[in-house]
Amino acid sequence: MPAPLETIRQRRDFVAASHDGVKIGGPIIGLQMRDRGEPGAQARVGFTATKRVGGAVERNRMKRRLRAAARAVLTGVARPGCDYVLIARRAVLDVPFERILRDIQEAAKRAHGRSRPAGPADAGSSPAPGGRRESGR
């Protein structure tokens, strides 16, 4: 059985995933994945639901659903040394749980296909060639 995922708790880690990571957008969830360049380290996951998507009760319910889905999906597919940030969209409240599972798995697969391993040259936060960051939108 794979090791459980560690939770991202510090703002700087969320910001780093947003700035330096691969972004995958979707109608149910958004995913940001960042390779920290530590291949032996445990994968980490963070959850975000902005005030724009609802009140505190709804945001907490969205994050509970995302935590359960991430536990089911990402423990098997997460790469060691990577940070995953799941961003809740309003639709997370209404869709069947199986759809959330499928969307997280597909987003992680797409992010893995777009990412490049972080190495010593990638230690800074340099943008992609051409001065633009890669985005899933």
C-alpha positions in Angstrom: 0.0 0.0 0.0 1.4 3.4 -0.9 2.3 5.9 1.8 -0.4 8.4 2.8 -0.1 11.9 1.4 1.3 14.7 3.5 -0.9 17.9 3.6 0.4 21.3 2.4 -0.2 23.8 5.2 2.0 26.8 4.5 1.0 29.6 2.1 4.4 29.8 0.5 4.0 26.2 -0.8 0.6 27.0 -2.3 2.0 30.1 -4.0 5.0 28.1 -5.3 2.7 25.5 -6.8 0.7 28.3 -8.4 3.7 30.1 -9.8 6.1 27.3 -10.8 3.7 24.4 -11.3 1.7 22.9 -14.1 -1.9 24.1 -14.1 -4.8 21.9 -15.3 -8.3 23.5 -15.3 -11.6 21.8 -15.4 -15.3 22.4 -14.7 -15.2 20.5 -11.4 -11.6 20.9 -10.1 -8.5 22.7 -10.9 -5.1 21.1 -10.2 -1.7 22.6 -9.8 1.3 20.3 -9.7 4.8 21.3 -8.8 7.9 19.1 -8.7 9.9 20.1 -5.7 13.0 18.4 -7.0 13.2 16.0 -4.0 12.7 12.5 -5.6 12.9 10.7 -2.3 10.4 13.0 -0.5 6.8 12.2 0.1 4.1 13.7 -2.2 2.1 16.5 -0.7 -1.5 17.7 -1.4 -3.3 20.9 -0.6 -6.9 22.0 -0.9 -8.4 25.4 -1.8 -11.9 26.7 -2.0 -12.2 30.4 -2.4 -14.9 32.6 -0.9 -16.2 33.1 -4.5 -17.6 29.6 -4.6 -19.7 29.8 -1.5 -20.0 30.3 2.3 -17.9 28.6 4.9 -20.2 25.6 5.3 -20.2 25.0 1.5 -16.4 25.5 1.2 -15.7 23.1 4.1 -18.0 20.5 2.4 -16.1 20.9 -0.9 -12.8 20.4 0.8 -14.0 17.3 2.7 -15.1 15.8 -0.6 -11.8 16.7 -2.2 -9.8 15.2 0.7 -11.7 11.9 0.4 -11.2 11.8 -3.3 -7.5 12.7 -3.1 -7.0 10.0 -0.5 -8.6 7.5 -2.9 -6.9 8.6 -6.1 -3.6 10.4 -5.4 -2.1 7.9 -3.0 -1.7 5.5 -6.0 -0.7 8.0 -8.7 1.1 10.8 -7.0 4.8 11.2 -7.8 7.3 11.4 -4.9 8.6 14.9 -4.3 5.6 16.6 -6.0 3.1 19.0 -4.6 -0.5 18.8 -5.7 -3.0 21.6 -5.1 -6.7 20.8 -5.7 -8.9 23.9 -6.3 -12.6 23.3 -5.7 -15.1 24.7 -8.2 -18.8 25.1 -7.3 -19.7 21.9 -9.2 -17.9 19.8 -6.5 -21.0 20.0 -4.4 -23.4 18.7 -7.0 -21.6 16.0 -9.0 -21.4 12.3 -8.0 -18.3 11.3 -6.1 -17.2 9.0 -8.8 -17.0 11.9 -11.2 -14.7 13.8 -8.8 -12.5 10.7 -8.6 -12.3 10.4 -12.3 -11.5 14.1 -12.8 -8.7 14.1 -10.3 -7.1 11.1 -11.9 -7.4 12.6 -15.4 -6.0 15.9 -14.2 -3.0 14.2 -12.5 -2.3 12.2 -15.6 -2.4 15.3 -17.7 -0.2 17.2 -15.3 2.4 14.4 -15.3 2.5 14.5 -19.1 3.2 18.2 -19.1 5.7 18.4 -16.2 9.4 18.3 -16.4 11.5 17.0 -13.5 13.0 19.8 -11.4 16.8 19.8 -11.4 19.5 22.0 -10.1 19.0 24.4 -13.1 15.3 24.6 -12.3 15.8 25.6 -8.6 14.7 29.2 -9.3 11.3 30.2 -10.5 12.1 30.8 -14.2 9.2 30.9 -16.6 8.9 28.5 -19.6 10.7 29.4 -22.8 9.2 32.5 -24.4 8.5 34.1 -21.0 5.2 32.3 -20.6 4.1 29.7 -18.0 2.4 26.6 -19.3 -1.3 26.5 -18.4 -4.1 24.0 -18.8 -6.6 26.7 -19.7 
